[in-house]
Amino acid sequence: MLPKKYRLTDKADFDVVFSKGWRISGRFFVVLVLEKSELFNSLLGIIVSSKVSKKAVDRNRIKRVVRSALGQSIVESKTFYLVVVIAKAAAVTAPSKLLEEEAITLLGKIVRF
């Protein structure tokens, strides 16, 4: 589980990442990243809309997979980033292993942890 101090929860922070962050898309996710030097640690935010799946079980599974895949990188990061991961509808039917691989790959294309 990702500790609370590494979670992106403030709406203003999400808005900043949406407006100024780097964006890269894959089959299952869109990843937005913004480097912030004034932070004390990197923050991860995950968005899985009810448009992706009406079932909370599916949405929560996607969030758990992303947290487990990226959590360690976020915690150990030497440079501080705001990271937002947005799930696409295709993520609902994808196996967890594929979701993990894509999340790590997309983040690695933008960020060097």
N, C-alpha and C positions, 0 to 999 in steps of 0.2 A: 504494500500500500504506500502511496506517495504521501509524505507528511504534508500537513496543511500549509506550512511555510513555503512549499514549492508549488502551490496551486495558484493559478491565475483566477481570481474571483471578482475583481472589481470591473464594473462595466466600462469605466473610463479607460482602463488598461486594454480591454478588448477593442474599444473604439480606436485607440492609438495604433494598435497592431493592424487593424483593418485598413486604416488610412495610410500608414507609413511603412508597413512591413513588406518583406519579400514574400512572394507567393509562388508555390510550385504545386502542380496537380499530378495526381496519379489515378489509377483505376478505382481505388477505394477511398482516398483521402485528398483533401486540399490542406497543405501545411503553410502557415504564415509565421514568419519569424522577424523579430525586431531586436537588434542589439541595443542594450541599455547599460551604460557605464555606471549609472548612479544606483543600481540595484545591489543588494547584498547577496542575492542568489538568483538563479534562473527560475522562471515560473512557467508552468504548463497549464493550458486551458484546453478542454475537449468539448466540442459541440456535436451532439447527435440529435438532430431535430426529430420531432414526431412525424415529420414528412418522410423521413428515412424509414421508420417503422412505427406502427401504432403500438407495438408491444414493448413495454418497458423492459422485459427480459432481454430482447434483442439489443435495445439501446444500451443497457447496462453491460452486456457482454462486450460490445465494441469498446466502451469506455475502459473496462477492465483490461482488455488486451492492449490498448494503446498505453495505458498507465504502466503496465508491466514491461512493455517493450521500450518505452522512452524514459521511464522513471529514473533508472540508474544513471543514464547519460545526463539528465537534468540535474541530479543531485551532485554528480562529480564534475560538472562543468566549471572550467576556470574563467571563461568569459561569460558574462551574464546576458541572458536572452529572455524575451517574452515569446513563447511558442504557443500557437493556437492550431489545433488539429480539428478539421471539420470532416465528418464522415459523409460519404456519398451513399446512395441507396444500394449500390452493389455490395457494400460492406456487410449487409445483413446476411447474405447467403454464402459469403466467403468463409473458408476455414480460418481458424485463429492463426495458424502458422503463416498463411499468406498475408493476413492483416499486419502481423508483427513485422514481417520482412519489408513490406511496403512502407510502413511508418518509419522504420529505421533508415531505409534507403532514401526516402524523401527528405528527412531531416538531415541526413548526411550530405546531401547535395547542396544544401544551403549553409549548414553550420559545421564548423570543425571543432568538436569538443576536445 
